[in-house]
Amino acid sequence: MAQAQARAELPNTIFPQIGRWRLVVYWLSIAMLAAAPVLETPWLRWLGCGIFGAQALSNLGLRALFRANARGLPNLSETSHGSNELPGVTVVVPARNEEDTVEAGVRSLLSLDYPRLEIIAVNDGSTDGTAQILNRSAEDDPRLHVIYDPPLPEGWQGKANAVWVAVGESNPSYPWLLLTDADVRFAPESLRRALAIAVGHELDFLTCIPYLDNQSFWEELLMPATWAGLAIGARPGMLNEPHSAPIGIGPCILVKREVYLQSGGHSAVRNRQPEDSFLAAVVKESGGRMGVALAVDQVQVRIYRGLKPMLEALVTKLRIQQRLQPGCMEIRLAHTLLQEVLPLPLGMVACAAHVASGSTHLSWIAFGAMGIAAYASWAYTISAFRTVAKQRALVEWLHPIGGIIRVALTLRAWRDEIAGVPLTWRDREVSAPEPQNPD
């Protein structure tokens, strides 16, 4: 595969640059909201009402956009299984220290109702029982081939190298690649349905939004809004517009082999994170036709197992994004304060101050009511995200706690970036682009 080099220019970033005016507006809004309950200035409280109102409308707009996109995207559960005349598909599954999940994931792949299928799992330097589990599974089913501990060349990151090596050893006559992760579970008919969408819409690259199977309170508190952002960003009819952001979701990417190789595939994104989004970017730059589908009834994944791994991963992702999108930490911090942290406490403070002082000034009542309305609007919006992510009843009303955690994570990422703490992912130090200077 040495001849397959990137023919499309690798994008420098997959994120739009942040305008400094947004930072000024956000932080000025925070300053005015914080001052409104303290200063005896009615006009400042009225201005705070406007800020809270704008935030509430923005929240409801996100809910409407999420629901509209979810309705407009192709849905695997609403797609026919396809015919028996199906092209061959190579499934690539990199695995590193996945002993708790890899057996169930591989079993679901081997249970796919698909006639022409090869599955290549890559044990990527695991130090637990992953290799033994893969070896045992391969002995039971000849469709599963295992590659053990491929050498990691300098300048490559582990997953990109594992996938690239696996594609190089796969059956070249199979025209489609399904790239997934070891902790993903597929329904038996899911591949047929996904391929039917890809072929029916004449796509070269189809990525699917799986159901996020959160298994702890902290996952349910922090992850649904992040996961729903995938659907919010996937606007049907605009995915192939030049200005639209590329969308690649690692647990489920179906791509034509020819297009993958022509774009350079993982050799083009060998040292990039997030590699799934950069892969989508290079395929799109090379002329591939892109698509996104909902797969919440057909594909499931649990991204993080436990609070500590989740927090560490979120900090790493924040640091990487900051280098690709200067200003993202500042804007994220301000937006979290406005959306999740400040509305409820400031609204309650205003109500308490109104009662304690005996003031009858309408600005106190309006400020308190609009703060609580902004808080409630985001809880109402999060409740819609249960269609793509597991969340028990009433957890959405605790979102200020999640906001405080997000603020703490952003501050820690900021500290680690300034201190030069090495970036690590799955117990490996990873490279990341150097911080960019905004234009």
N, C-alpha and C positions, 0 to 999 in steps of 0.2 A: 504493500500500500504506500510505498514511499513516493510513488508518482502522484498520489492524490494530495495536492497542496491547495491551500486556500486561494480561490480565484476571486473572492470578494474581499474588499478591504475590511479588516476587522474594525468595528466601531470602537472609538475611544471610550465611549460610555453608552450605557443603555438607558440612562436617566436624563431627563431634560435639566438644563441648568436653572438654578433658582434665582429669580430676580430679587435684588436687594430691597426693592420697595415692599415686597411681601413681608420680609423680616421687620421692617420699620412699622408697617401697619399692625402686624401681630403684636409686637412688643409694646407699641403705644396703646393698643387696646387693653393689654394686660395691666399696664400701669394705670389706666383710667378706671378699670374695674376694681383694682385693689384700693384706689383712692376714694372711690365713690361712697362706700359705707363709712369712711372715716371723716371726710371733710364735710362741713355743713354747707354744701353747694348743691342745690336742687338740680341745676342744669347738668352737673356731672352725673347724677343718678339717672337723669333722663337719657343722657348719652349712653350710659351703661345698659339701659333698657334696650337701646337700639343694637348694641353689640351682642347682647344675649339673644335678641330676636333674630339677628342675622345668623348667629350660630345655630339656633333652632331650625331655621329654614334650610340652612346648609345640611344639617343632619337629616332632615326629612327628604331633601333632594337626593342625598346618597342612598337612602332607602328606596326611593322611587327608581333611581338609576339601577340599583342592584336588581330589583324585581323585573324591570324592563329588560335588562340584559339576560337575566336568567330565563325569561320567556323567549327571548329572541335567539339564543344560542341553540345549536343542535343538541339534542339530548339522547344519550345512548339508550335510555329506557324506553324512548318513543320511536326507536329505529328498528326496522326489521332485521332479522338475523343475517340476511344476505344469502346468496346461492351457494351451492356446493362447489362451483367453479371459482375457487379462491386461490390467489397467488401465495407463494411461500412467504413465511414471515420468520425472521430471526429475532428472538427475544434476548436482550442483553441485560444481565443482572449483576452489577458490581456489589460486593458485600465486604464490609470490614467490621469485624467484631459485632456480628448480628446474630449471635447464637439464640437469642430470645425470640427472634422473629423470622429468621430465614427459612426454617422448615415449613411454617404455614404459608409464607410467601411463595416458595418454590412449589409446594403442593397445589396452590391455587393456579399457578401457571401450567402445571402438568395436567390439571383438570379442565383446561380450556377446550371448548368444543370447536376445534380447528384442525382440519385434515393435514395441512402441510406446515409443520412447525418444528423448529429447532430452538433449544434454549441453551444459552451459554452463560454460565455463572462464573464470576471471577472472584476468587478469594484474594482480596487485596491486602495481604500482610496481616491477617487477623491473628490476634494473640489469645483468643478464646476458643470455643469449640465449633466455630463456624465451618472450618475446613472439614472436620469430621462429619458434620451434618450434611454438607454438600456431597461429600464422597459417598455417604450411605444412600442419599437420594439418587445419585447418578447410577449406582449399582442396581437400583430398582427400576429405572426407566432409561432406555437408551437415547431418548430424545434430549436428555440433559447431559451436557458436556461441561466439565469444570476445568478452568484454568487456574493454576495455583501460583500465587505470588509473582506476577510479572515484574521484571525489573522496572524501577521508577527512574526514567532519565532525568537529568538535571533540567530544571525549568518546567517540569510537568507537575501537575497536581494529581493526586491519587485516582480520583474517580475518572477524570478525563483520560488518563493513561489506561485504566482498566477497560473502559468502553472501547477505546481505539484499538487496543490489542484484541479484544473479543471480536470486533467487526472484521479485523484482518484475518482471523481464523474461522470465520463463518462461511456458510455456503454462498458463494457469489451469485448463484442462480436464483436465490430468493430475493425478490425485488423490494421487500419492505423490512424495516427494522422497528422493533418495539423496544424502546429504551425505558427501563424502569428501575426501581430500587428493591432491596431485599425485604423491606417491611411492608410491601404493598400486596393487597389481596384482591384478586380479580374474580368476578363472577364467570361461570363457564362460557356464556355467550358474549361476553364483553368485547373480545377481540373481533369477532364477526361484526358486531354492531359498529365498532369504531372504524373498521375498514370500510364498511358500507357507507359511513359518513364521508370518509376521506375520498373514496372513489366517486360517490354521488355528487360531491361538491368540487371535484377535480382539484383536490388539495395535494400538495407535496409534503406538508408538515401539519400534523394535527396533534395538539396537546389537549389533554382532558383534565378537567377539574374534579378530583376525587372527593369523596366524603371524608372529612377530617374526623377521625374516630378518637376524640379526646377521652382520656381515661382518668383524669384527675381534676380537682377543682381549679388548680392554677392554670392548667391548659385551657379549661373552659372559660376562665376569666380573661386570659390574654390572647388566645389564638383565633376565635371566630371572626373578629373584625379584620384581622390581618388576612385570613383565608378568604373572606368575602371580597377583599380588595382585588383578588384575581378576577372575579366576575365583574366587579365595577369597572376594571380597566379593559375588559374584553368586550369592546363595543361591536356588536354584529354589523357587518357591512363596512367597517372601517379598518379591519385588521390588516389589510393589504395596502392601505394608504401610506405614502412615504413618511408622513410625520407621525404615524401611530407607533407607540412603544411595542417592541417585540415581546411576546409572551411565550415562555417555555416553562412547563411545570414538570420537574424531574420525575415524579412518580409515574407519569404516563405520557410518553412522547412517541408518536407513530410517524415515521419519516421514510420517504423513498430512499433506498440505498444509493441510487445514482445521484440524487440531489445532495444527499449527505456527503458523499465523496467529492462531488464537484465543488462544494462549498468549503471543503477542508475538514468538515466535521469537528471532532474533538481535537484534532491536531491544530486547528485554527484558534481554539480557545483553551489550549493546554495549561495555561497559567492564569486563567480568568475565573473570577467568582462574581456573581452566581453563574456557574457554567451552563445551566439550562437556559437561562435568559440570553446569554451571549451566543449559545448555539442557535437559538431562534433568530438572533440578529444576523448571524453570518448566512444562515439559510435564506433569510429574507433578502439580504443584500445581494445574494447570488441569483435572485430571481425566483426563488421558491414561493409557491402560493401557500399562504398560512391560514390556519383555522384553529378555533377553540371550541370544545364541546363540554357539556355537563355530563358527568359520569357518576353522580352521587349514589345511584342505585346499583352501580355496576363495579365500581372500584373504590376501595377504602384504604386509608393509610393513617397511621399514628406517627406524627413527625418526631415528637420528643417524648422521652420516657423519664419522667421525673422533673422536679423543679430545677435542680442545679444544671443538668444538661441543657434544658430549655433556656435558662438565663444566660449561660455561657455562649450558646449559639446565637442568641439575639444580640448580645454585645458584639460578637465578631461580625455579624451581618451589618450592624450599624457602622462599625469602623470601616468596613469595605465600602459601604455606600457613601460614607463621608468623603472617601478618596475619589470616588467616581462622580459625586454630586456635591461639590463644596457648598456648605451652608445647610445641608440636610439635617444635621443634628440641631442647629439653632431653630430651624423651622419646625422640626418634629417636636422639640421641647415646648415651643410656644403653642403649637396647635394642640398638644396634649393638655396643656394647662387650660386652654380656652374650651376645649371640647369635653374633657372628663374631670379635671381636678377642681376648677374654680366655681363652676355654676352652682352646685348644690351648697357648699359652705358659705359662699357670698350671699346667696339667696336667703339662707337661714339666718345669717348674721343681720341682714337688712330687716328681716321680719322681727327678729328679737329686739333689734335696736328700736324699731317702730313701736313695739309694745312697751318696752322699758321706758322710753322717753315720753310716751303718751302723745307723740306727734300725730297730727292728722294730715300731714302733707302727703299728697297722693304719690309723690315721687318715691317715697319709701316703699309703699305697697307695690307699686309698679315694678321697682327694681327687684324686690324679693320675688314677686310672682314670675318675672321673666327669667330670673336665675334658675328657679325650680323648673320652669318650662323647658329651658335649654337642657337641663339635666335629664328630664323625663323624655325629651325628644330623642336623645342618643340611646337611652335604654330601649325605647320603642323601636328604634332603627336596628339595634343589635338583635332584638328578638326575631327579626326577619332572617337573620343569618343562620338560624337553625336548619335551614334547608341544605346547607353545605357543611356545617360543622356541629358536632355534638355539644350541647350545652343544656344542663338541667334547668328546670323552671326557676325563675326569679334571679338567676345569677347575673343577668344583664343589669339589674338594679344596683349591683355592687361595682359598677364600672369605675367609680372614682378611686377605688382601691387599685384596680388595674392601672388607672392613669398614674397614680403615685409610683407604682412599680416601673412603669415606662419612663417616667421622669428620672428615677434612680438609675435605670439601665443606661439612659442617654448620658447622664452625668458620668457614669463609670466608663462608658465607651470613650467619652471625651477625655477623661483623665488618662486612660490607657493609651490613647493615641498620642497625647502630649508627652507621656513618659516613655513612649517607644516600646511598650510591652509587645512581645512577639505575638503574631496572629497564629492561632492554632485551630485545627478542625479535625475531629476524630483522632485526637492524640498525635497529630502531625502538625508541624509548623508549615504554614502555607504562605505563599507570596501574594502580594496584592499590589495594584498599581500605586505609584507614588501620588501623593496629594496633588491635585490640579489647582492651578490658579484661575479663578473665574475671569471671563473676558471683561 
